[in-house]
Amino acid sequence: MQYFSVGYLQRYKSMGSIGRFRQINQGVQQIFFTVSRMIQAVTDWKYNSVYQRMVLFLSTKGLKNYTMKKFLLLSFLLAGTFSAICQSKSNYAGDVDKAYGLIRNGAYKNGYKYLIKFASTNQAAISVEPNTSYLIFFVYDNTNHPKADFQAPLMTPDSALMKKYTLKPFDRAQVGVARGEQLEFRTPEKFITGETKPVKLKANPPAYIYVYYKK
């Protein structure tokens, strides 16, 4: 490197302040010139590379390849979506049967007896007796993860009384795409009036409803 040679340093010391300033100014200009050329070279390379890709893409062959790839991708996506929809629909019925088997076995093991079941519906009703425990399951399709809202209100014209005696189940488990919520309650030893009380079962989304009881 000649800039750091002994001769150069000796000449630099012998220069006046004006000469030193000119020398430094020339060195700085040369550095800026070199850097500018390097930046321009990189910019030209990037421009040429992008330009070549654009030409290749806009060429007839490029368009054909792009269209074919897009068509194949959409075909695979549509086929996969159709398969997933058919599979979820066909599996739901089987998952409901499996869930029902687990519910039935669990209820029997805990001393409950079968009362009634409802096919997929938004509402149903049962009559409850005094001094009796009830076990109710709502099983619904959770494929699209709907917001579940299940209730068991006392059927009465008194809105305040209905609100007071409205029960809501808790999330229990899921079998495949069939998800279940469970509700348990026990009636008082005696009703003030009547021998039974009507209870409405509300389901949103539609659900299979299974009801068990024990004294």
N, C-alpha and C positions, 0 to 999 in steps of 0.2 A: 504494500500500500504506500504509494509515493507521498500521500498527504501527511504521513507520520514518519517519513524518513528524516535522518539527521540533517541533511542538506536543506530540506524544506523548512525545518524548524529554525535553522540558523538564519535563512533568508527572511522568515516571518518575523524574527526578533529584530532584524536590521531595518525593517520597513517602518515608515512613519505611521501615524494614526490614520491618515487618509488612505495610505496604501493598504493597511490592514483591513480597513472597512471595505475597500473595493474587493479585496481578495475574499473576504467572508461573503460579500454580496454575490459574487460570481459562484461560490460554492453552493449557496442556498438556491440560486436560480437553477443550477444544474440538478440539484436534488429534486426540486419541484418539477422540472422537465421530465426527469426519469420516472417519477411517480405518476405523472399525468399520462405518459405513454403506456405504463403498465395498466392503469385503470381503463384506458381506451381499448387496449387489447382484450381485457376481460369482457368489457361491454360488447365489443364486436363479436366475440365468441358466443356469448349468451344470445345475442340477437340472431346470429346465424343458426344457432341450434334451435331456437324457438321457431324461426322462419321455416327451417327444414321440416320440423314436426307439423307445422300448419299445412305446408304443401302436401306432405304425405297424407295427412288427415283429410284434406279437401280433394285429394285425387279420387278418381273413380274407384280404384281398388280399395283405398282407405275407407270410402263411404260404404262400399259393399261389405267389407269386413266388420265395420262398426254396426251396420244394420243387422247383419247376421248374428253378431254377438248379442245385440240388444234383444233380438227376437228369441234367441235361445234362452237368454236369462229370464225374460218374461214368461216363456213357456214353462220353465222349471218352477218359477215362483207360483204360477197359476196352478200347476199340477200339485205342488206341495200344499198350497192353500186348500184346494178341493179335497185332497186326501185327509188333511187335518180336520176339516169340517165333517167329512163323512165318518172319520174315526171317532171324533168326539160325540157325534150324534148316536152312533152305534154303541159306543162304550157306555154312555150314560145309563141306558136301561140295565146293562149288566152290572154297573157300579151300584145302582139303586138296589138291585137284588142282593148284592153282597152286603150293602149297608143294612138292609132289612134283616138279613140273617144274623148279623152281629147284634142288632138291636133286640131282636127276638130272644136270642140266647142270653144276652145280658139281663133282659127283663125277667126271664124265667128263673135265672140263677138268683136274682134278688127278691124272689117271692111274688112278682107281679103276674097278673093274669091278662090275657088278651081281651080287649074290649071291642075295638073297631079300627079299621084303617080306611083311608081315603086316597083315591088316585090323585094325580097331580091337579091341584086346585088352588084358587085364591081364597076360598072361605069354606068353612064347615061348621058344624055345631055338635055339641054333646050335652047330655044331661048328667050332672054330678050329684052324688048322694052324700049325705052327712057322714062324718067320721071315716072318710075314705082317702087313701093316697092315690094320686094320679101321676102317671109318667107319660109324657107326650113328646114325640120327635117330629121335627120338620126336616125333610130331606129334599134338597133342591139342586138344580144344575148350576155348578160354580165355574163352568167353562170360561165365561167372560167376566167373572168376578163381580156380579151385581151387588148392589147394596141391599142386604137382606133386612127385612122388617117383618117380624112375626109377633103376634099378640094373641092373648087369650082373655078377652074382657067378659065380665059378667053381663049377660043380656038383660038390661033393665032400661026403662024410659028415663030414669033419673041419671042425668049426665054426670053429676058429682059422684054418685055411687058407682057408676060404671068406671070412672077414672080411678077411683080408690081401689077397685077390685079388678084392675087390669094387670095381668101377669105377662112378663116377657122372658123368653128362653135365653139360654147362654150358648155360645158356640161350643160344640162338642168335639167333632172330628170330621175327617174327610176320607172318603174311599174313592180313589180315582178322581173323577170330576164331580162326584156326588158328595155334597157337604151337608152335615146335619147339625141342627140346633136342638137342645134338650130343655124341657120344661118339667119341673116337679112342684107339686103343691098338695096340701092336705086340707080337706074341708073340716069345718068345726063339728063338734059332736052332735049338735042339733041346729037346725035352721029355725029362725024365728017364725017364718011362715013357709008352708009347703014342705013336701017330702024330698023334692029335687030342685036343682037350680040349673037353668040353661047357661052354657058357656059357649061363646062364639070363638072360632079359631080363624084368625086372619093370616094370610100368607102372601108375602110379596118379596121375591118372585113366587110363581106357583110352586107348590111343594107337595110331596107325598107326606101324608100325616098318619102317624101310628100312635094309637092310644092304648095304654095299659093301666091297670088299677090293682090295688090290694087293700083289704080291710085291716 
